Amino acid sequence: MNPRSAVIVAYGRSACCRARKGHLADTHPIEYSAQVLQGVLAKVPQLPHERIDDVILGCAMPVNQMDFNAARSVARRAGLPNSVPGQTINRFCSSSLQAIGTAANAILAGQMDCVIAGGTEAMSMCFHQPQEEYKDKLLDEQDIGIYMSMGETAERIAERYHISRREMEEMAVESHRRAHEAQVNGKLAPSIIPVTNVHGEKITEDEGIRPGTNMETLAGLKPCFRENGLVTAATSSQTTDASAFAIVMASDPAEELGIRPLARFISFAVAGCEAQVMGLGPIYAVPKAMARAGLTVDDMDVIELNEAFASQAIACMRELKLPPEKVNPYGGAMALGHPMGATGVFLTGKALDYLQDTGGRYALVTMCIGGGMGAAGIFEYLGS
Ligand SMILES: CC(C)(COP(=O)(O)OP(=O)(O)OC[C@H]1O[C@@H](n2cnc3c(N)ncnc32)[C@H](O)[C@@H]1OP(=O)(O)O)[C@@H](O)C(=O)NCCC(=O)NCCS
């Protein structure tokens, strides 16, 4: 029995801004990531920054502006002392959930006491499809889907699971409805750290939500990934610029410093699956995380299942028997966006906010991962 607990003591994120069309499109991601990190650190003024053992930053496309170990750049840009190191990690769409898992593991192993776990994706500047000249030819021929566009994997799941376009669009309408309701009722605001963009504008609200989304409009949209396909822009996650951070600590030093734990890390699991249907990843990861936790899906009070695409989210909900009312109660990525590397911490914070609002106890955070994987994390909200 391990007497150490890994606890989340603070978290926050930037608003989710539309890639290329939104308010962070031309602001350097190191700049807005640093602002978010400063905002999260400000929530625990009792924490001396010298006590931070590492900054782990998830990023699915650590290129261009996010190159050269962005974790270290963000740490320095945020004003952390030179003694605080940084590592950038990549497990595609689960990168910052992986950052929390890695931080918790280091804490539970007794190697670290305080770790910043976060993620940033600058999809305006750093997102690209795999380029032909860089592909490994043999792998490309033999492993169907390893370099496939994510949209095509969503089409294949719709085919395999006989999911209709109408069913996907119903999910998109509900995602926007819930996100809008949450936004109007101030449920999304508490996690948002205002950031100032390169034009001096203060960004405080998620930009992707379309309150008027309805079945008639969605039926008129053209498929995005196949000429006669089913998947449209509305039934895909939006491309997004955003950053999110959580502070993960061992419970003893947190108590010693007078820092109140908000949630306990319970378990984390990753699993692989066929790359051409990568969206099914949660079907394999969730049972592993549940078994390690000794819990079941029925024990969960909220489930954040990333809506990379409606087709894969529907297939995962069917296979895992997830009750729709518990899944993404504040809307999902079709409405709010999916800033890939930041999504894990963004969804964890969203789940914890929901538990705070409703008095629930357990949260499951799960997502599919390009290349054919799934990740799942389970947290216990410790009450306010
Ligand atoms: C699908 C994709 C290519 C669409 O890109 P896009 O054209 O820039 O998408 P947008 O969200 O800007 O939507 C395009 C248009 O569709 C229409 N539209 C989209 N959602 C809509 C909605 N809910 N209601 C009404 N119209 C909608 C609008 O006309 C919109 O144009 P506008 O913004 O000028 O009004 C892109 O979102 C994508 O690649 N998503 C997946 C990202 C990904 O693979 N992530 C990793 C997952 S594993």
The ligand as an SDF file (V2000), in Angstrom:
LIG
                    3D

 48 50  0  0  0  0  0  0  0  0999 V2000
  -13.0470   19.1650  -40.2620 C   0  0  0  0  0  0  0  0  0  0  0  0
  -12.0890   20.3370  -40.4910 C   0  0  0  0  0  0  0  0  0  0  0  0
  -11.1770   20.0240  -41.6840 C   0  0  0  0  0  0  0  0  0  0  0  0
  -12.9640   21.5740  -40.8210 C   0  0  0  0  0  0  0  0  0  0  0  0
  -12.1150   22.7000  -40.8620 O   0  0  0  0  0  0  0  0  0  0  0  0
  -12.7200   24.1470  -41.1080 P   0  0  0  0  0  0  0  0  0  0  0  0
  -13.3140   24.2120  -42.4690 O   0  0  0  0  0  0  0  0  0  0  0  0
  -11.6630   25.1430  -40.7690 O   0  0  0  0  0  0  0  0  0  0  0  0
  -13.8780   24.1170  -40.0090 O   0  0  0  0  0  0  0  0  0  0  0  0
  -14.7790   25.2410  -39.3820 P   0  0  0  0  0  0  0  0  0  0  0  0
  -15.0700   24.8340  -37.9810 O   0  0  0  0  0  0  0  0  0  0  0  0
  -14.1930   26.5750  -39.6260 O   0  0  0  0  0  0  0  0  0  0  0  0
  -16.1310   25.0780  -40.1970 O   0  0  0  0  0  0  0  0  0  0  0  0
  -16.2060   25.3310  -41.6060 C   0  0  0  0  0  0  0  0  0  0  0  0
  -17.5910   25.7920  -41.9480 C   0  0  0  0  0  0  0  0  0  0  0  0
  -18.5510   24.7700  -41.6670 O   0  0  0  0  0  0  0  0  0  0  0  0
  -19.7520   25.3680  -41.1670 C   0  0  0  0  0  0  0  0  0  0  0  0
  -20.0170   24.8530  -39.8090 N   0  0  0  0  0  0  0  0  0  0  0  0
  -19.1680   24.1480  -39.0110 C   0  0  0  0  0  0  0  0  0  0  0  0
  -19.7870   23.8110  -37.8640 N   0  0  0  0  0  0  0  0  0  0  0  0
  -21.0280   24.3170  -37.9390 C   0  0  0  0  0  0  0  0  0  0  0  0
  -22.1470   24.2930  -37.0600 C   0  0  0  0  0  0  0  0  0  0  0  0
  -22.1020   23.6800  -35.8740 N   0  0  0  0  0  0  0  0  0  0  0  0
  -23.2930   24.9110  -37.4630 N   0  0  0  0  0  0  0  0  0  0  0  0
  -23.3510   25.5310  -38.6410 C   0  0  0  0  0  0  0  0  0  0  0  0
  -22.3180   25.5880  -39.5240 N   0  0  0  0  0  0  0  0  0  0  0  0
  -21.1830   24.9650  -39.1590 C   0  0  0  0  0  0  0  0  0  0  0  0
  -19.5480   26.8590  -41.1930 C   0  0  0  0  0  0  0  0  0  0  0  0
  -20.0320   27.3550  -42.4380 O   0  0  0  0  0  0  0  0  0  0  0  0
  -18.0590   27.0030  -41.1560 C   0  0  0  0  0  0  0  0  0  0  0  0
  -17.5720   28.1500  -41.7750 O   0  0  0  0  0  0  0  0  0  0  0  0
  -17.4890   29.5750  -40.9490 P   0  0  0  0  0  0  0  0  0  0  0  0
  -16.6560   29.3420  -39.7350 O   0  0  0  0  0  0  0  0  0  0  0  0
  -16.8310   30.4860  -41.9020 O   0  0  0  0  0  0  0  0  0  0  0  0
  -18.8950   29.9310  -40.5840 O   0  0  0  0  0  0  0  0  0  0  0  0
  -11.2440   20.6240  -39.2220 C   0  0  0  0  0  0  0  0  0  0  0  0
  -12.0660   21.0900  -38.1950 O   0  0  0  0  0  0  0  0  0  0  0  0
  -10.5120   19.3840  -38.7650 C   0  0  0  0  0  0  0  0  0  0  0  0
   -9.5220   18.9960  -39.3720 O   0  0  0  0  0  0  0  0  0  0  0  0
  -10.9850   18.7790  -37.6620 N   0  0  0  0  0  0  0  0  0  0  0  0
  -10.3610   17.5660  -37.1320 C   0  0  0  0  0  0  0  0  0  0  0  0
   -9.0600   17.9090  -36.4510 C   0  0  0  0  0  0  0  0  0  0  0  0
   -8.3220   16.6630  -36.0520 C   0  0  0  0  0  0  0  0  0  0  0  0
   -8.0680   15.7830  -36.8400 O   0  0  0  0  0  0  0  0  0  0  0  0
   -7.9710   16.5770  -34.7640 N   0  0  0  0  0  0  0  0  0  0  0  0
   -7.3560   15.4060  -34.2230 C   0  0  0  0  0  0  0  0  0  0  0  0
   -8.4220   14.4190  -33.9000 C   0  0  0  0  0  0  0  0  0  0  0  0
   -7.7690   12.8530  -33.5130 S   0  0  0  0  0  0  0  0  0  0  0  0
  1  2  1  0
  2  3  1  0
  2  4  1  0
  2 36  1  0
  4  5  1  0
  5  6  1  0
  6  7  2  0
  6  8  1  0
  6  9  1  0
  9 10  1  0
 10 11  2  0
 10 12  1  0
 10 13  1  0
 13 14  1  0
 14 15  1  0
 15 16  1  0
 15 30  1  0
 16 17  1  0
 17 18  1  0
 17 28  1  0
 18 19  1  0
 18 27  1  0
 19 20  2  0
 20 21  1  0
 21 22  1  0
 21 27  2  0
 22 23  1  0
 22 24  2  0
 24 25  1  0
 25 26  2  0
 26 27  1  0
 28 29  1  0
 28 30  1  0
 30 31  1  0
 31 32  1  0
 32 33  2  0
 32 34  1  0
 32 35  1  0
 36 37  1  0
 36 38  1  0
 38 39  2  0
 38 40  1  0
 40 41  1  0
 41 42  1  0
 42 43  1  0
 43 44  2  0
 43 45  1  0
 45 46  1  0
 46 47  1  0
 47 48  1  0
M  END
$$$$
